[in-house]
Amino acid sequence: LTPYVFASGLSGDATKVAIQYAVNDAESAVDRVRYAIGSSPESGDIVSWTELEEGARAQTLASLTAVSELQRSGLGLTAGRTYYVSFQARNTGGLWSPIAVSAFIAGQVTNPRPYISALGPSQGRVGASDLELTIHGYGFMPESVVLWNGQPRETTYVSASELRATIP
């Protein structure tokens, strides 16, 4: 049971936070997800532990490795101060995941650290025409660029969890 969370302040607005989250459990289904916002890691002193609403939770549960997003506003945060979003998931066996934590600075945008979980296709032919590589993971941005042998490749942003690149 592995959770992922990334939080970012929004430029010029210290009252909001943007949150990306995903969860993966290879052994059983996930039936609950929750988050908290605090002034220290794993704290809920700003927003106590909150289960996602049915619609958002259903979207997360339907595609466990896809990244979902939400925004919270009206938080009364102090611009320039560091806060923390904690995220946790529970599988149908009742086991809660470890708590994933992401720090953010109120009023400032932070780019996520990308994580690659899979590449496809797993093989190609030497001398064949261009290979269309699909990269799955988390934390991708519209500005993301795939490097192949240290060289930037034509990259298409599909979502926060998928990129495509053409490898000549």
N, C-alpha and C positions, 0 to 999 in steps of 0.2 A: 504494500500500500504506500504509494509514493506521491506526495503532493508537491506542487510547484506554485509559487506566488511571486508576482512582481508588482511593486507599487511605484507610482510616480506622482509628484505634485503636478499641478497645472500652472503654466507660466502666468505669473501675475495674479493668481487667485489662490490665496492661502486657505480658503475655506473648502477646497475640493481635493480629492485624491482619485486617481484612476488606478484600477486594480485589474491585473490579468492573472488568471488562475487555471490550473489543470490538475487532474489527478489520474493515476493509473494504478490498477490493481489487477495483476495478471491471474490471480487465483479466484477472485469472486467479484460480484458486482458491488458498486458503491451506492449506498442508499441515503447518505447525508453528507452535506458539506456546510462548513461554517467559517466565519472570519471574525476578527476583532481588530480594533485600531487602538493603539496605546502610545504612551510616551516612553515606553521601554519594551524590549522584545517580549513577546508572549503576554503582554499586558492588554487589558480591555478597559482602561480608564477613560478613553475618549468614546469608543463605541464598544459595548460589551459583546461577548460572543453572540453572533447573530447567524441563524440558519438562513440560507438563501431562500428566496421566495420560490414557490412551486415552479413557475415558468423558467426561471434562471437555473434552478436545480435540475429540472428535467433536461434542459439543454446540455448541462454539464454531464449528467449521467448517461445521456444518449451517445455522447462521443467523448469517452473518458480521456483520450490523449489530445483532443482538440483544446485550444486555448479559448476560454470564455472571458468576457470583460464586464466590469461594472464600474460605476462612479458613485462616490458618496459626496454630498455637498452639505453646506451649512454646518461644518464641523467646528468653526471657531478656533482654528489652529493659528499659531503664531508664525508669520512669514520668516523663512530662514532657519527655522528650528527642525530638528530631525524627529520623525515619528516612525512608527512601525505598524505594518499590517501582518497579522498572523492568520494562517489558514490551516484548516484541518479537514480530513474526510473520514468517514466511517464506512466499513464494508457491511454486507448483509449478515456477516457473522458477529457483528457488534464490536469489532476491533477498530479503535480510533488510530489514525495514522500519527506519526510524529508531527509536531507542529512545524510548518514551514514559515519562515519570517523574511520579510523584505523591508528594508529601511527606505524612507523617502524624505525629501526636504520640502516642507510646505511652501508652495508658490514657485517651485522650480521643477522643470522637466528633467527626468533622468531616463537615459536609454537602457533597456534591459540587457542583461548578459545573455546572449543566445545559448541555447542548449540543443544539440542535435541528437535525436533519438533513432533516426533511421534514414538510410539513403536508398534510392532505387533508380534504375534497376540495379541488381547486384552484380551484373557483368555486362560487358559489351565486346564487340569485335574490333580487333586492331585493324585500322585502315578503313573501317566503316564510316558512313557519313556521320554528321553531328549526332551526339548523344544528348538526349533530353533528360537531365538529372533532376530528380525530385528529392527535396530535402525536407524531412519532417522533424519537428522539435517544438521549441517554445522561445518566445522573446524576439521573434523576427519583426523588423520594422520595414515600412515602405522603402527606406533608404538602404536596406541590407544589400550587400554584394557578396556573391560567392567567389572565393578564390580557389583556383585549381592550379596546382604546381606553383603557387605564389602569384599567379596572374589573375586579375579581375575578369570575370566572365559575364556575358549578358545574363542578367538576373531578372526574373519576374516575381514580384511579391504577390502571393496568392492570399495569404492570411498571416496572422501572428504565429501560426503553427506550420506554415508551408511556404517554401520557396521553390522555384524552378530555374534551372540554369542550363544554358546550351554549352556543351563541351565539344570544341572542334576536334 
